[in-house]
Amino acid sequence: MIFKWVLRHLKRVLLVAVPIITLVTLAGMLLALIAQRGRPSGAVPFAILSVLYAIPCLVAIAVAVRIAASFVKNLYKIRTLEEAGSLIYRLLFGVWKFGPYLLVKEGKLAAGENSVLHRVGGPGYLVIYNDSAVITERCGRLERILSAHLPRPRNYPYLEPFEKIWEIIDLRPQQWTFPVKGMTRDGIPVTCEADIHFKIDDRPDGGAPKPPTENEPYPFTAEAVFKAATARWIRDPDFKGPPMDWRGRVVVGFTEGILRNILAEYYLDWLLGPTGDEIEHPREVIRRRLEEQLQQEAPKVGVRILSVQLGEIKVEDEQIPTQWIEAWRAEWESQAAATRVEGEAELLRMEAVRARAQAEMLITLIRELQSVAVSDAELRPYLLATRLAESLRLMSYDPFTRAFLPPEAVRTLHRLQQLLSEERMLTK
């Protein structure tokens, strides 16, 4: 590989240097011939004179190179003329050794951040660890995706002229904890921490995830990397929130909006109220809904959701719990008043039923006594007592009447009837 680089470099050098040397030599010989008026005095003097006349041509070339280096330095805001000259040299002849290079690992540029290769572009080399993927751009257009696992030669980590890094994607699983501020259905502000675990999507065509291997511990798809790289939102320079790249889109863009909408559907007493063994906890209901909706939204930015967890739901304002308790107290007092009114109405109804039962008892007694009044005079006291006992006992079977008779009264009536029957048998 090194031998091929050297041969390629020498080929480019010769293709540029041979014509220049030839032109300089011819120019020196022509000037020497003009100085001798077309009559060379000898081979050696003519050669010496040609070299002397070629020196101004070489100086002119050196000045032209310096002017070009100065122009490139000002154009790309390069720090020194040496770096600008090195860029021109690499653009003309390419690179013949391993350098310059950029080191990419852990989803960021680890070496060469302020180099000309990073700010202007190639030719140069890239060293990419297996935990990162790189998207390059050239002349304002996205060029290709580079990583340690994509097929070559298209994926060879060599930056072509003016090709530079446009975006770096971290392939490792990400875990973000973000506090989401929302408002309940009854208008009370609350805060809930969302713990989101996600990574670059590794499901080809939306199928099963690719298993990690020793050579590719963080599998991914090129399509997901491209979606993640182009998902960045541009914010104001003074924006102090989290960066709105593909990670920020998942946590801030999707999670915050979805969770805030879910919280707005529930009252605070349901979110913070006690739950029984057979009732699912409100936080688990919200977590499941959040995860289901994130699974649908995350592929839009090339992400697969691994897990979703929710922290404790807290009331944001310290004065809110007191107001909430007062609101609950007012509601409870209202319910208690309604219950008390209903109880009083029920008592009135029971009093009316009791009065009706007493009236029916009196009417029944009067009718029984009237029938006894026309019977034999000797049997009248006995029949009166017997009929009275039977009437009271029969009336006790009425549910409305029995509700107002204690068990002792019912037993006394039954005993009285038995005594009257026994007395009648003795009399006979």
C-alpha angles and dihedrals in degrees: 000000000000090000090055091050091052093048092049091049093049091049092055092045092052093046089057103030100047095058091045094048090046093051092047091049093048090047091052092048091048092051091046090050091050091049091053090045093242095305113102111206093208144334097259097045089045092051093048091048091048091053091049092051091046092059093074088053091052090047089051090052091049091050090049090051091050091049089050091049091050090049092050091046092055094040096054096026093242115178101229139021089236092062091046090050090049090054091051090048092052092046090053103038106014123224125306100183136041098279156140097023142165123224118216122187140140090022096299143075106274100180135020100029095144096036126117089242090063098041100038105018141235168005089105145093137270127213107200123185119216091253094067143056126202130211114200132200132202127193092349095310129103107252114183148321118257129193141140093264110039116105121269157258089040089046096050107137096239121119113225120218110304091358111134142167114283101174139356120212122203108223095192121103112272128215120192128178111201128175110228118204116207143150130245125232090262092055101258117139115233137176127218127179115226118203109199123187114192145143143189109297114265099181112112109219090351093296131121118327117261112251116241117251136191092261094040109032092164108044120198143157125246091230092056091049091052092049091049093048093051095044096083119126117212112227134185116284089244093054108125100185127100116299111272097226123124090294093049090047091057096046104030102022100042108016098045095046096045096045092046091054092048093051090051090063096063136065119239094243089059092049095049102025124110120268131206130231093264096045119084114239113256091232091057091051091052092045092053093048091048093050093049093052093044090053087059098044102039097071088064088074096035097262134133118206113228101181142341126210131177129211128214117306107236133186107244100210117059091213093056096077091057091049090045091053091048090051090049090048091052090049092048092049089050091051091046091051091050090049091049092051090049090050092051090050090051091051090052090050091050091050089053091049090048092051090049091050092050090049092051090049091053093048091049092050092049092052092049092048091050090055091050093049092070095050130096115304094231094051095040098094093045094045091046093055093042094048091047092052093046092047092051092047094048091048090052088065090065108098093221092051096040090055089067098042118086118225090251092060092051091050091048091053091050091050092047091053091051092051092050091051092050092049091051091052092051092049091055 
